[in-house]
Amino acid sequence: MVLKIGSTSSFRHKIKENETTIENLRIRDISYYKTKLIRKVIEKEKPSIILIINLSFVFDRAIVKIAKKNNIKIVYLAHGSLTNPESFEYASHKLDT
């Protein structure tokens, strides 16, 4: 089973469901666990690996710290912004400045 925690949805607004399944992917909001502490969720689920796409927020850094403490591997999937192909030439000249 793969579990994805949509960790901040219920932090910002009310949600209709705190658990759903899409194909074989079970998706849970952190409110499913009746806590706002990601440490409790990670320690309860005991994942063997955590995939993460951000490292810029305190919440993301907390996940990394908790994973290290619990010997859980972290895979960081770096994402980037898309460049408009029409302005790529112009933008590429600005990269070194």
Beta strands, then each sheet from edge to edge (+ up, - down):
strand 1: 2-6
strand 2: 19-22
strand 3: 25-29
strand 4: 49-52
strand 5: 73-76
sheet 1: 1+ 3+ 2-
sheet 2: 4+ 5+
end
